[in-house]
Amino acid sequence: MENQNENPGLEERTFRWTRIGTIATTVGALAAVAYLIVYLWNLRPPPVQEAKTGHRVAAEPEIHHQAEEFRVTYPTEDSVVEMNLMVRGKTLYPNMNHYLVVMPYANKTNYVENGHVDVLGDSFVGPVTLGEAAAGGGERFFIRALATRTVLSSGALLVVPGDAIFSEGVTVTRVASRTDYQAERGIAPRQQDLEEATFRWTRIGVVAAVAYLIVYLLTLIPYFRYRGPGETRSGRAVEEPPSRKL
């Protein structure tokens, strides 16, 4: 008869790691949900405003097509932003190449941004840089997306592709310094740093929880593997008790 308590320590360790794994997975799941809520909140459409097109006419190239549902959703119109930011929007052309185009009002020249634009379903997101570290502070910029089947290089947009489709854009103002940005948005000196750290550690927590769950599942493989007749949970053969002679 097999001894059910051949290796009680294995069962205790299994239960202990099960509890730890459950807690870690729960924490990771909660962090993922919190991050998803914040991400969806940032994707919300801007409030309805009266169209401000007086300064956009000069910003648009002469040859292009424009779609109303192809638009930038973040940042919003007339917002104050830092030099580097992520632009989000909605698109009707997921199978086309997407580029972000920035026009400084100081020189009225359109520039194709260098950063990669990710397109997922009807949404797009990509980085832009407004000016340079030593130039562009306090100036206004016009940001929009461009969809085309042509491959474009970063830099000044001198020739617009014939199939180019421009999104509706937004005008933003770049702050002169980080302190001005915080003051404009009513953020305490260290509050923005706290927000950035929260996002960063949320992502780290999710990755750590997933990695721990994978390792935890791997440790259970020996416990659940097939055991042949006469083999204990520890993998050792069961020693038959000496037979008694009557």
C-alpha positions in Angstrom: 0.0 0.0 0.0 1.3 3.4 -1.0 2.2 5.7 1.9 0.2 9.0 1.4 2.5 10.9 3.7 5.7 10.0 1.9 6.6 13.6 1.3 4.4 16.0 3.4 6.9 18.8 2.9 6.1 18.9 -0.9 2.4 19.5 -0.2 3.1 22.2 2.3 5.4 24.0 -0.1 2.8 23.6 -2.9 0.1 25.2 -0.7 2.4 28.0 0.4 3.5 28.9 -3.2 -0.1 28.6 -4.3 -1.2 31.3 -1.8 1.8 33.5 -2.8 1.1 33.0 -6.5 -2.6 33.9 -6.0 -1.8 37.1 -4.1 0.8 38.1 -6.7 -1.5 37.4 -9.6 -4.3 39.3 -8.0 -2.1 42.3 -7.4 -0.9 42.2 -11.0 -4.4 41.9 -12.3 -5.5 44.9 -10.3 -2.6 46.9 -11.5 -3.4 46.0 -15.1 -7.0 47.0 -14.6 -5.9 50.4 -13.1 -3.5 51.0 -16.0 -6.2 50.1 -18.6 -8.7 52.5 -16.9 -6.2 55.3 -17.0 -5.3 54.5 -20.7 -8.9 54.5 -21.8 -9.5 57.7 -19.9 -6.7 59.4 -21.9 -8.3 58.2 -25.1 -11.6 59.9 -24.3 -12.7 62.4 -27.0 -12.1 66.1 -26.3 -15.1 68.2 -25.2 -17.2 69.7 -28.0 -16.0 73.1 -29.0 -16.8 75.5 -31.7 -14.6 75.0 -34.8 -11.6 77.2 -34.9 -10.5 77.1 -38.4 -9.2 80.7 -38.9 -5.5 79.7 -38.6 -5.7 76.2 -40.1 -6.2 77.1 -43.7 -2.6 78.2 -44.1 -1.4 75.0 -42.3 -2.9 72.6 -44.8 -1.1 71.6 -48.0 -2.9 72.5 -51.2 -3.3 68.9 -52.5 -4.9 66.5 -50.0 -8.0 64.8 -48.9 -9.4 65.2 -45.3 -11.7 62.9 -43.4 -13.8 64.1 -40.6 -13.5 60.9 -38.6 -9.8 60.9 -39.0 -8.7 63.1 -36.2 -6.4 63.7 -33.3 -8.0 63.1 -29.9 -5.0 63.9 -27.7 -3.7 66.5 -27.0 -6.8 68.7 -27.2 -7.3 72.0 -29.0 -5.4 74.9 -27.4 -3.9 72.8 -24.7 -0.5 73.5 -23.2 2.0 70.7 -23.6 5.7 69.8 -23.0 8.2 69.4 -25.8 7.9 65.6 -26.0 4.5 64.0 -25.9 2.4 61.1 -27.2 -0.3 61.9 -29.8 -3.4 59.7 -30.0 -6.2 59.7 -32.5 -8.9 57.9 -34.5 -8.4 56.6 -38.0 -10.5 55.1 -40.8 -7.4 53.7 -42.7 -5.8 51.0 -40.6 -4.1 49.4 -43.6 -2.2 52.6 -44.6 1.0 54.0 -43.3 0.5 56.7 -40.7 2.7 59.6 -39.9 2.5 62.5 -37.5 3.0 66.0 -39.1 3.9 69.0 -37.0 3.8 72.6 -38.3 5.4 75.4 -36.1 3.4 78.6 -36.7 6.8 80.4 -36.5 7.8 79.2 -40.0 4.6 77.5 -41.5 6.6 74.4 -42.6 5.2 70.9 -42.2 7.6 68.4 -40.7 7.1 64.6 -40.7 8.0 63.3 -37.2 10.7 60.6 -36.8 8.9 58.4 -34.3 7.0 55.3 -35.3 3.2 55.5 -35.3 1.3 52.4 -34.0 -2.1 51.7 -35.5 -4.4 49.3 -33.7 -7.9 49.0 -35.2 -9.4 52.4 -35.4 -6.8 54.1 -33.2 -3.3 55.4 -33.6 -0.6 56.6 -31.3 2.9 58.0 -31.8 5.5 60.5 -30.4 6.1 64.0 -31.5 8.8 66.5 -30.5 7.8 70.2 -30.6 10.9 72.3 -31.5 14.2 71.7 -29.8 15.6 72.0 -26.3 16.9 75.5 -27.0 14.1 76.6 -29.3 10.3 76.4 -29.5 9.4 77.2 -25.9 6.2 79.2 -25.7 5.4 78.8 -29.4 2.3 77.4 -31.0 2.3 74.2 -33.1 -0.3 72.5 -35.4 -0.4 68.7 -35.0 -2.1 66.2 -37.3 -1.8 62.7 -38.8 -1.2 61.7 -42.4 -2.3 58.4 -43.9 -0.7 57.2 -47.2 0.6 54.1 -48.9 3.8 55.9 -49.7 6.8 55.5 -47.4 7.9 58.9 -46.1 11.1 60.1 -44.5 11.3 62.3 -41.5 11.9 65.9 -42.0 10.3 68.7 -44.0 7.3 67.6 -46.0 8.2 69.1 -49.4 6.1 66.8 -51.7 2.7 65.6 -50.6 1.8 62.1 -51.9 -1.1 62.0 -54.3 -3.0 59.6 -52.0 -2.3 61.5 -48.8 -5.2 61.9 -46.4 -4.7 64.4 -43.6 -6.6 64.1 -40.3 -8.2 66.9 -38.5 -5.5 68.6 -36.3 -5.1 70.5 -33.1 -3.2 73.6 -32.2 -1.1 73.4 -29.0 1.3 75.7 -27.2 4.6 74.4 -25.9 5.5 75.6 -22.5 8.8 77.4 -22.0 9.8 75.2 -19.1 8.7 72.3 -17.0 7.7 74.7 -14.2 5.4 76.7 -16.5 3.8 73.4 -17.6 3.1 72.4 -14.0 1.7 75.9 -13.2 -0.5 75.9 -16.3 -2.1 72.5 -15.4 -2.3 73.3 -11.7 0.1 70.5 -10.8 2.1 70.7 -7.6 5.9 70.7 -8.1 6.2 66.9 -7.4 2.7 65.7 -8.4 3.6 65.2 -12.0 6.7 63.2 -11.0 4.4 61.1 -8.9 2.0 60.5 -11.8 4.9 59.4 -14.0 6.3 57.1 -11.3 2.8 55.6 -10.8 2.5 54.7 -14.5 6.1 53.3 -14.6 5.7 51.1 -11.5 2.3 49.9 -12.7 3.8 48.6 -15.8 6.7 47.0 -13.8 4.2 45.4 -11.4 2.2 43.9 -14.3 5.3 42.4 -15.9 6.6 41.1 -12.6 3.3 39.4 -11.8 3.1 37.7 -15.2 6.7 36.6 -14.9 6.1 35.2 -11.4 3.0 33.4 -12.5 5.0 31.7 -15.3 7.7 30.6 -12.9 5.2 29.4 -10.4 3.4 27.2 -13.1 6.8 25.8 -14.1 7.5 24.7 -10.5 4.2 22.7 -10.5 5.2 20.6 -13.5 7.0 17.9 -11.4 4.1 17.7 -9.0 1.5 17.1 -11.7 3.6 15.0 -14.0 2.5 11.4 -14.6 3.4 8.9 -11.9 3.7 5.3 -12.7 2.5 2.4 -10.4 4.4 2.3 -7.2 5.9 5.8 -7.6 5.4 8.5 -4.9 4.9 12.3 -5.5 8.6 12.8 -5.0 9.4 10.5 -7.9 10.9 7.7 -5.7 9.8 4.2 -6.0 7.8 2.8 -3.1 9.5 0.1 -1.1 7.3 -2.8 -0.5 7.0 -3.8 3.2 8.5 -7.2 4.1 6.0 -10.0 3.8 5.0 -11.7 6.9 5.1 -15.5 7.1 2.3 -17.1 8.9 
